[in-house]
Amino acid sequence: MLKVLVVDDDQDLRITVASALAEASYQVDQARDGEEAVTKVRAGNYNLVLLDVNMPRLTGLQALREIKIHDPSIVVIMLTAFSNVRDAIEAT
């Protein structure tokens, strides 16, 4: 079973996405921000992280760097409600 971490400071969106993935038989955890996401990734074994770009405490881009340092094989999909070419280039 694939293990997914859904990271977003918008609680309603995070719960909705996590619920949909759980219904599709994924094992799903949630994190409220980048700092909590990095902590969970270091403690767990995730196949996929869905990561919001704009969050408090530790941004999605900062969390992405830490996650990839910890385990470069984890697939990370960046999510955002705001389009910003610079952030897209940096994430790549």
ABEGO torsion letter per residue (X at the ends): XBBBBBBBABAAAAAAAAAAAAAAGBBBBBBABAAAAAAAAAABBBABBBBBABBBGBBAAAAAAAAAAABAABBBBBBBABBBAAAAAAAX
